[in-house]
Amino acid sequence: MTNEKPIADAGAYGSAQPIVRKIGTADLGDALARGLDDFNAMPTHLAFLCLIYPIVVIIAARLFAGYDVLPLVFPLLAGYTLIGPLAATGMYELSRRREQGLDISRRHAFDILRFPSLRAIAGLGVMLMAIYFMWLLAAWAIYGLYFGSAVPESFAEFAREILSTPSGLALVVVGCGVGFLFAAVVLSISVVSFPMLMDRDVDVITAVLTSVRAVIANPITMAVWGFVVAGALFIGSLPLFVGLAVALPVLGHATWHLYRKLVES
């Protein structure tokens, strides 16, 4: 059960700002359970497979043509955590409809295209895409810092360089550190903002500020949530990315329920 402890809004934000709550890790488990229940009631794995596999095929085809993009494969896939909130907007809508007892046909995932807040949602989505491409540029720059313009000739050589050389280990440490900063920024600005834009008549600044305030009010709990999301996406990507077709929608539904716990109605 949610610990309903509203946090008073700071005067700098004004009295119209939504009130955020403090929650605990038990609330994360409840949100995940509700997200899984939504997925079981409204399975969308086939739709996500249609979104995931064209990207995977393009990457695979480029790799077979040459290994010059091999250093960017992990950053490309890790970027799911950065654009996931945008990809999950349809899941938020389905969870919202199920919560209100409305028709939950999967076609309603596209109802966001008729939302009055579509422009704000699109603008926030463009921001996330910009952050994603900034992450790719940063990842490429970090690789260049340690390996220069050298291109691995095979997967085996690339793995050996990364796992058994000082430069490779430094690349892993620095890359993961920078990636963590990007992920923390995206989590802070998006964990509440996308669901709020679909649920309330608010502007994008209010939605983003509320999201940031929710993270600041629950730093440990939201850090745990970030690791849960990253872990679920990592595990989902292992069996030829098939697991992402389940992990992505479940996390999307769960995020809707997390928003309900974080922001007072």
C-alpha positions, 0 to 999 in steps of 0.5 A: 500500500502506498505511504500517503504522505503528501509533500508540501509544495515549495513556495517557489513552485506556486500553489497550483503545483501537483502534490507528490508523495513519499513512497517506499520500495514496497510500492515499486513491487506493487506497481510492477505487479499491477503492470504485469496484471495489465499486460496479462489483461492487454498483451501487446508483445506482438506489437513490440516485436514489430517495433524492436526487430526492424531495429535489430535487423538493421544493426545486424545487417550493418555489422555483417557489412563491417565491424566499424559500428561494433563499438556503438552496439551496446550504446544503441541497445542501452539507449532503450532506457532513454527512449523507453518512456516515449515508447511506453505512452500507449501502455500508459493509455491502456492502463488508464482506460483499464483503471477507469473501466473503459474499453481496453482494445489494443487500438486505444494505445494510439488514442494519444494521437488525439490528445490535446496534450499531443504537442507537449508529449511530442515535444518531450519525446523530441527532448528524449531523442536528443538526449539519446543521440547525445548519449551515442555521441558521448559513447563514440567519443569515449571509445575514441578516447581509449582506442582512437580510430581503431576498428575491431576486425571481429566480435572476438577481438572486440570482446578481448580488447574490452575485457582484458586490456586496461583501456577496455576496462577503463572504457567500461567504467567511464562509459557506464558512469556517463551512461548512468548520468544520462539515465538519471537525467531521463528518469528525473524528467520523464518518470512522471511527466509523460503519464501526467501529460496524458492524465491532466491538463498541464503544460510540459514544464509543470509535468517535468518539474513534478517529475523532478520533484517526485525523484528528489522526494524519493531519491533512494526509491527512485534509484532502485526503480532505475536499477529495476528498469535497467535490469529488466531491459538487460535481461530482456535483451539477452534471449535475442531481444525477445524478452524486450517484447514483454519487459517494455510493455510491463514496465510501461504499465508499471510506470503508470501505476508508479505515477499514481502512487507518486502524484496525489490525485 
